[in-house]
Amino acid sequence: MSDQASPPQAHREHVVLGMAAAMGAFFMFTVMNLFAKLLSENHSVIEIAFYRNLIASVPFLVAAFAFGRRDILVVRSKPVLVGVRAALGALSLIVTFAAFSLMPMADTTVLLFTSTLFVPVLGVIFLGESVGPYRWAAVAIGFIGVVIMAHPSGQVYALGIAVALCAALMHAILQIILRYLGRYERPETIACYFFIVGTFLCALPLPFIAVRPTLAEVPLLFGVGLSGAAAQWLLSVAFRNARAAIVSVFNYSGIVWATLFGWMIWQEWPLPAVMAGAAVVIASNLLMIWRESRLGRLSDNRIRAEL
């Protein structure tokens, strides 16, 4: 009898581990953005992105070689697209850090959620995907939330909103590329070249823009890299132990951490319009997740790419 009960119990334990890892992953992503925002007061976002990629690449490559993945640098069939994805990824990271430097953390975090809303449109254009009425409705609802957030009452961050939406669009473009590229290349190879190419590209302007970090800033530089690496590792643990639909919901815990950090460090509190818009954006995302899971199209690989 105990033998029959053990598999469901083991499954529940795996799901709980996956949920805990997902919560930890999105917490660490928020910590990474927090460190980037703190560093942006004295450093260029390009310089911050350089340290993020350089430092995060070390544990990634060490772990890959330690576990015998010495072929991680071998690109199977799409070397140009791997390079394009890596370059766009580096640019996306820079724009994301720029958005956090211009706006409160909670506002920026919510606007980045709109990347999910851009994906159906890009999927129709570039991949020929079919989009049903539920997904179009979710897209429309989400962008209504953005309009609510950007309503010209109270304190407005026009440039910050534009940069954050640009970052969200770039995230969506990367998701589309990953959907296609994932058919031909391994995820670890794509990630490896993202670190390598991103570090190289961000290093090019450093002789002209770099500022020597103070002793107090060194922990922040290591923090932005290690927290990013930890977030990626925890996310992989989450996907190994829980369904994609479960993991993706925890993405929205980031708004809680972003609001908390913003309040604790900068005394930032979202305006009522921002909170209302955030609720609409999150609701539209959850509608899309629900519909895709009902249709059985919410695969682990797909959501891993989108997150």
C-alpha angles and dihedrals in degrees: 000000000000089000090057092049096048100076094057089045091051090048091052090050091052091050092050090050090049092050092048091049091049091051090049092047095054090043090055092047087056091048089052091053090046092055090046091052092050092048093047090071089075106010137061115254087235090060091047091051089051092056092043093055096040097049095039091052094061100067090037094055094039091053092046094053093040090058093048099258093137091145091064091113093054111109110203106203116330108060095151094051091046088055093046091050091050093049093047089047091055091049091047091053091051092050091047092053089047090055091052090049091055103043142033113280097245094050092049094046092054093048090052088059087070089077086086088058094054093052099075091051093049091043091058092048101043107021101031091236120167117238120199129211093266093059093044088050090050090051092050092047091049094053090047084059090053090051089051091051092049095048108137097244124108120353113354128194100195096167092043092051091050092049093046092050089048089053090049091051090050090050088053092050089051090051091054091049091048092051089058098035093049089069091065110023135050117251093235091054091051091049093047093055090045089061095043098044092039092053092048096047094045090049094058098078095035095099088062103037109024119118119201107249119237121236089257091054096053093081089051091053091051089043095056091052100040094044089053091050092046091050092053092048094048090048090055089051090050093053092048092056108031138039119267093244090058095047095047093056090060088062087083092061084079090077089060094052093043091052091047094049092045091052095044097047108025101018088240119159122179116253116243090253090054092049092048092047091047091055091052094047093048091046090053091051092049090049089055093048091049093049094047092049090050090053092047093239097116099102124176093240093051096050092043088059093046094051 
